[in-house]
Amino acid sequence: MVRWVAFFLLIWFMYQIREIFPPFVVGAVIAYLLLPLVRYVSQQTKMPISAAVLMIYLLIGGAIFGLCWFFGPQVIDQATNLVNQRQEMAQSIVSQVSTAFGWQMTAEEVQKAAQDLLSNLEQNVGTTNELVHIGGLLSKGFLGVLVCVVSSIYLIADSHRVGQFFLRFVPPERRDMVTNITQQTNVMLSRYVRGQIILITIMSTVAWIFLHFGFKLKYALVIAIASGFLEIIPVLGPILATSIATIVGVAQHGIGVAVGIIACYMLARWAEDFLIIPRIIGHAVELHPLIVIFAVLCGEVMAGALGMLIAIPVAACIKLIIDFFYPPVVKTSLPPAPELAPQPAADALSPSAAPPVTSAES
């Protein structure tokens, strides 16, 4: 009884402090990504784990600094202009759509329709600050980034001790089972997260190429980066990425480019689904599409943007545990149904089966 009370108190406490979890969750994801690399470098160079962690973090930090140095000002400038000009873009879209369909609208009506459009988007999708929060999952400012980095370093350096700490709460007779499940989960999550990062890079690059060189969009770089990161949100992410690019394209070059942008995004998505995902991610996460949609919606309701990001890995872990305890039923070939014996030629309806006619009846 005491254990159950302590368990529910722990759950209640974690719910109360749920706002501090994003940096630790991101740190755990980084640790999952870098732990195999750290172990490989440590084994090849014969250096301690802590030294390998320091070297890899310095290299990654230098790469991030270089990318921010070259592309940061351009991304910030494009994102700022895109947000500041949203009213003008909405008016341009409304005006072009009304012209295409032959609607007669005055300037005041166009302005009011554009304002209503922006208001509806902010209510259904989120305000600008809330959308930017998707890229700001590291919590609040420098402190969140620091907690994320420090937690990932500790999780990598003390990965064995962390596992032993949680394992001591498991009964001895079940520790082998828990260890087996944990190892399978680690392999699945590592493969899934690495594959998602590769997909983000590929999708951002492809989107930038056809948006910048093909359609000559002003904000091609920031839209391409957003399209890549939206790929990690199943079902809803690609739709939102395509919508953003199409809206910006229509606002700049007219409604005629909408079909081309949608077609390019669809081709890129099909190539990703049929060529890239099977080779990079493989069958790391085998979930039914309805389960994917349900998990993403549940994650958004329970934890907002962070919940949408981690919904699929969490659902995959739950499925792995269920499959471990309740293995799927193996389909067996059923024996063929026995053939019915042939009916006799004379049955109840045949003339030979009729009773003989007596003299009284005749």
Secondary structure, DSSP 8 states (H G I E B T S, - for coil): -HHHHHHHHHHHHHHHTGGGHHHHHHHHHHHHHHHHHHHHHHHHHT--HHHHHHHHHHHHHHHHHHHHHHHHHHHHHHHHHHHHTHHHHHHHHHHHHHHHTT----HHHHHHHHHHHHHHHHHHT--HHHHHGGGGTT-SHHHHHHHHHHHHHHHHHTHHHHHHHHHTTS-GGGHHHHHHHHHHHHHHHHHHHHHHHHHHHHHHHHHHHIIIIIS--TTHHHHHHHHHHHTTSTTHHHHHHHHHHHHHHHHHH-TTHHHHHHHHHHHHHHHIIIIIHHHHTTTSS---HHHHHHHHHHHHHHHHHHHHHHHHHHHHHHHHHHHHHS------------------S--TTSGGGS----TTT-
